[in-house]
Amino acid sequence: MKDIEQGKASIADVCREYSVSKVSVYKWLDKYSSYLKKGAKLVVELKSEGYRTKELEQKVRDLEAAIGRKQLEVDFLNKMIELASEDLGVDIKKNSSMQPSTGSGSTPKKRGSR
């Protein structure tokens, strides 16, 4: 019965293995099974839609967290470039050959800075 309930064996498998009729197996399930009762419908899905949705939602959360970490890194590096530019008196972003990332916003400049 446990194998049938867990989907590991079919009614036909049990009939062959124990040399009993389908009617006998169904009566036995109706009497002893916790949820395979007469008239009850059992829906078996390998990966249910709900499980897949939860899986995808977790993936979205993980990706959003990764994007957030990368954005913090970009903001930090932009601030470091800004501070180095102020210390050296040279616009490092303007003099570099790479296009700077815009980050998530500009950082406020100190009073008296260029």
C-alpha positions as CSV (number, residue, x, y, z in Angstrom):
1,M,0.0,0.0,0.0
2,K,2.8,2.4,0.9
3,D,4.4,2.0,-2.5
4,I,1.1,2.7,-4.3
5,E,0.5,5.8,-2.1
6,Q,4.0,7.1,-2.9
7,G,3.7,6.4,-6.6
8,K,6.5,3.8,-6.6
9,A,4.1,1.0,-7.7
10,S,1.0,0.9,-9.8
11,I,-2.1,-1.2,-9.1
12,A,-1.1,-3.5,-12.0
13,D,2.3,-4.0,-10.4
14,V,0.8,-5.0,-7.1
15,C,-1.7,-7.3,-8.9
16,R,1.1,-9.1,-10.7
17,E,3.4,-9.3,-7.7
18,Y,0.8,-10.8,-5.3
19,S,-1.4,-12.5,-7.9
20,V,-4.5,-10.7,-6.8
21,S,-7.2,-9.0,-8.8
22,K,-7.6,-5.2,-9.2
23,V,-10.8,-5.3,-7.3
24,S,-9.0,-6.9,-4.3
25,V,-6.3,-4.2,-4.4
26,Y,-8.9,-1.4,-4.7
27,K,-10.9,-2.8,-1.8
28,W,-7.8,-3.1,0.3
29,L,-6.8,0.5,-0.5
30,D,-10.3,1.7,0.4
31,K,-10.2,0.0,3.7
32,Y,-6.6,0.7,4.8
33,S,-5.2,3.6,2.9
34,S,-5.0,7.0,4.5
35,Y,-6.1,9.0,1.5
36,L,-6.7,6.6,-1.4
37,K,-10.4,6.1,-0.7
38,K,-13.2,5.1,-3.0
39,G,-14.4,8.2,-5.0
40,A,-11.3,10.2,-4.0
41,K,-9.2,11.7,-6.7
42,L,-5.4,11.8,-6.3
43,V,-3.4,14.3,-8.4
44,V,0.2,13.4,-8.6
45,E,2.7,15.9,-10.1
46,L,6.4,15.4,-10.2
47,K,7.0,19.1,-9.5
48,S,3.8,21.0,-8.7
49,E,3.2,24.4,-10.1
50,G,3.2,25.8,-6.5
51,Y,6.6,24.2,-5.8
52,R,8.0,25.6,-9.1
53,T,6.6,29.1,-8.3
54,K,8.3,29.1,-4.9
55,E,11.5,27.9,-6.5
56,L,11.4,30.8,-9.0
57,E,10.5,33.3,-6.3
58,Q,13.6,32.3,-4.3
59,K,15.7,32.6,-7.5
60,V,14.4,36.1,-8.0
61,R,15.2,37.0,-4.4
62,D,18.7,35.6,-4.8
63,L,19.3,37.5,-8.1
64,E,17.9,40.8,-6.6
65,A,20.3,40.3,-3.6
66,A,23.2,39.7,-6.0
67,I,22.3,42.9,-8.0
68,G,22.1,44.9,-4.7
69,R,25.6,43.7,-3.7
70,K,27.1,44.6,-7.1
71,Q,25.4,48.0,-7.0
72,L,27.0,48.6,-3.6
73,E,30.3,47.7,-5.0
74,V,29.9,50.1,-8.0
75,D,28.8,52.9,-5.6
76,F,31.8,52.2,-3.4
77,L,34.2,52.2,-6.3
78,N,32.7,55.4,-7.8
79,K,33.1,57.1,-4.4
80,M,36.8,55.9,-4.2
81,I,37.4,57.4,-7.7
82,E,35.8,60.6,-6.7
83,L,37.9,60.9,-3.5
84,A,41.1,60.0,-5.3
85,S,40.2,62.6,-8.0
86,E,39.8,65.2,-5.2
87,D,43.1,64.3,-3.5
88,L,45.1,64.3,-6.8
89,G,43.3,67.3,-8.3
90,V,42.7,65.3,-11.5
91,D,39.4,64.1,-12.9
92,I,40.2,60.4,-13.1
93,K,36.9,59.5,-14.7
94,K,37.4,62.1,-17.5
95,N,41.0,61.0,-18.1
96,S,40.2,57.2,-18.2
97,S,39.5,55.4,-21.4
98,M,36.6,53.4,-19.9
99,Q,33.1,54.6,-19.6
100,P,32.2,55.0,-15.9
101,S,29.2,53.2,-14.4
102,T,26.5,55.5,-13.3
103,G,25.9,53.6,-10.1
104,S,22.6,54.1,-8.2
105,G,23.1,57.8,-7.9
106,S,25.8,60.4,-7.3
107,T,27.4,61.0,-4.0
108,P,27.2,64.4,-2.4
109,K,30.4,66.5,-2.8
110,K,32.1,68.0,0.2
111,R,32.0,71.8,0.6
112,G,34.9,73.5,-1.0
113,S,35.6,70.6,-3.4
114,R,35.9,71.1,-7.1
